[in-house]
Amino acid sequence: MDRLRKNYFVILCHLEQIFDAEEFRRDRDTKLLAKGHHKELATLETYLYTLFILDVLEPLKILSNKLQTHLYSITQLQDDLNGAVESLEKMEEDYGHHINQFLRFAECEDAVGDECKSLILEGKEGNVFIKMETFFENSQPKQKHIFTRRRKRLNFDELKNIIIPKLIHHLKTSFPEDKEFVEHISSLNPSNLPTGVSMLSEYSKKIEKIAPRFGGNSARIVNEFIDIMRYLISNDYQTYMANIYLSTPDF
């Protein structure tokens, strides 16, 4: 998606060259395909929707990258989740970086300032264009791109007010961990594991509090986990203890 944004107007120029080029004069299918893609990409609605999706995906991308790191600690989950939600909540009041950047450079033929911004975001009548020098520093394929408009306009203020609250709700319900749960699950950190068989009984009570989160039979999950701990401590104590204090344990 981000590559599409960076090369958006380059792609438009290439598509124009294809359906205008003499070499494709007899290749009707290619010309029609290029015209179809160009017609869609040249609309203000498609370009704005691309920027909107990129803005919305950014906090999710940051959260996802953190969750995928092999050293990630689930004790950080609540803070990282809150950060993603807060970023989305800011977009409820204002748009994200890409939309706001476009609004700074876009121009309207018959409106300026807030009136132009309203025309763009609320799907009102009017021509919108952007100068190509914004994207091409040295030579421009043409002076400006004038966006076409779909027959059915999109009101991006309404779209934003539908999508972002639903996304925030989904994040909150998909990661229901509260502070108490995060505290309980910290018992799985290597440094918090039991250091002897005599501690397993007490430790199992901590596991009981988080076992339901993993699905399945909670009692069985606890018993199997404790059996594994007992085996490791009893049969390879030195390796077990060494791994507890490693930053990347290798059990």
N, C-alpha and C positions, 0 to 999 in steps of 0.2 A: 504493500500500500504506500509506503513512504517513497519507494522508487517511482511509483506511478505519479506521486505528487511532484517530485523533483523533475521528472521528465515529461510532465503533462503536456506542455505546449510544444515540446519537441515531437512527441507522438502525433499531436494534431497536425504539425507541419509535414511529417512523413506521410500521414494519411492523405493530406491534400495533394502531395506530390504523386502519390500512387494513382489517385483517380483523375489527375490532370496530365499524367505522363503519357507520351506517345507510345512508349513501349508496352503499355497496358491497354492500348486502344481496343485490341481484339479480345482481351481477357475480361470478358463481361463479368464473370463471377468475382474476380478479384476486385474490380472497380466497384461493384455493388457492395461487397463486404467492407471495403475501405470507406465508402460513403456512409454505410450504416453505422459503423463505429464512430466515424467523425461526427455524424449528426447527434449521436448520444453524448459524446465527450464534449462537444462544443457548447452544450447547454449550461447555463448558470447553475441550474439545480443539481446536475451531476457533479460539477466541480465543487460546489459548496458541500454536498453530501459526502464527497471524498474527504474533504478537510475536516468535516464534523466527526466522521468515523475515526480519523486519525487522532483527533483530540481526545475522543472518548476512550480510545484504546490505549493511550499513553500511560495513564496510571495503572491500568490492568497489566500492561507489558512490564512495568517496573515491579509490580507485585509478583507477577509470574516468574520473572528472572530471579527474584530473591528466593522464591519457594523452590526453584530448581537447583540452587547451589548445593553442592554436596555437604557443605559445612553449615547449612542453615539450621538454626535452633528454633524449634516451634515456640519457645518462650517469647520469641519476637513477633509471633504471628499477629497478635492483637494490635500492636503498634503499627505494623506494616499494613494491616487491613484498614485501620483507622486512617492512615495516610492516603490510601487509595480512595476511600469514601470521602474524605475531606476535599481531595482534588476534584472529585465529581460534583460535590456540593457547591464548590466555587463556580463550576460551569452552569449551575442552575441560576446563579446571579448574573454571570457573564459567560461569554464563550471562551473556548480554549485558545491556545497560542496560534494555531494555524488559521482559524477563522478570523481572529482579531488582526493578524498580520495581513490577511487578504483585504479586510475592511479598510486598512490604512492605505493600501495601494489602489484599490478599485475606485473607479470614477463613474458617475452617472451623467448622461448627456443633459438631462433637464433637472438635476437636483444636486445639492451639495450637503456636506455635513451630516447631521442626524437624519435629514430627509432622504438622503441617498442611502444611508445605512438602513433606514426603515424600508425603503424600496427593495433593497437586496434581501433582507431577512424575512420580510412579511409577504413576499411574492407579489408585490404591486407592479403595475404597468410601468414600463420605462426601460431604456437601453442602458446596459452596464458594460463597461469595457475596462481593460487593464493594459497598460503600456508594456511592451515586450522588453524594454530596457531593464525592467525589474528582474527578468530571468536570463537575459542574454547581455553580458557586460560589453562585449565588443561589437559584434554585428547582429542585427535583429533580422529575422526572416520577414517580418513586417512590422509596421510601427506599433500596432496595437491589436489586441484580440477583442472583438465585440461578441459578447456572449449571446447566443440565441436563447429563447425561452420555451419551455415545454408548454403545451396547450393547457395541461393541468398544473398550475403553479403549486409549489411547496412553501408552506409557511414554516420557516425554520424555528421560530420562537415556539410555535405549537409542538413541532417535532421534538425539540429539546425538552420541553416540559412533560413529554410522554416517556421518552426513552430513558433519560437520566434518572428520574425517580425509580423507575422499574429496575434499572441496573443496580442502583444503590440498595434497593430492597433485596435483590437477588444475592448480592455480595454478603449482606448481613445475615441472610437466612442460609446461605450455603456454607458460611463459616460461623457457626453459632457459638464458638468458644468465648466464654466470658473470663474474667480475671481469675475466678476460682478454678476453672478448668485448666487454664494455662499454668497455674501454680501446681495443680495436681500432676499434669503431664510432664512437668519438669523432673519428676522422679525417674523419667526414662533417660535423662542425661547421664552419660557414662560416669561423671563424677558423683552422681547421687545413687549409684547402684550399691547393693549390699556388699560388704567386704568379707562376709562369712556366712556359713550355712545357718548359724543360730539367728541371723537377722532376717531370714527369708519369711518367717511367719508374720513379722511386723511389716515387712516390705510388701507382702501380698495385699495388705489393707489399702496401700496406696494405689496398687494396680487395679483393685476393685472399683475405684472411683472413676477410672478412665476406660475400663474394658468395654462398656456399652458403646463407646464412640466408634469402636472398630467393627461393630456388627457381629452377628453370630451369637453363640452361647457364651455369656460373660464368664460363668464359672469355669468353663472349659478353657477359655483364653487365659484366665489367671493361673489355672493349674499347669497348663502347658508352659507358660512363661516361667513359673517358679521351678518347674522340672528342669528346664534348660539352664537356669541360673545355678541350680543345685549341681547339675552335671559339670558345668564349667568350673565351679569353685572346687568341687571334689576331685576332678580329674586333671585339671591343668591350672592350678591356682596361680602360679607365677605369671603365666601368659595373661590370665584373666585380670590380675591386679595391674600388670603393666599396661594393658589396654584401657583400663579405667582412666588413667591419667594421660593418655595420648589425645591429641587434638582430633585425630582421625582414627578412632578405635577400629580394630579388625577382628571382630569376634567370629 
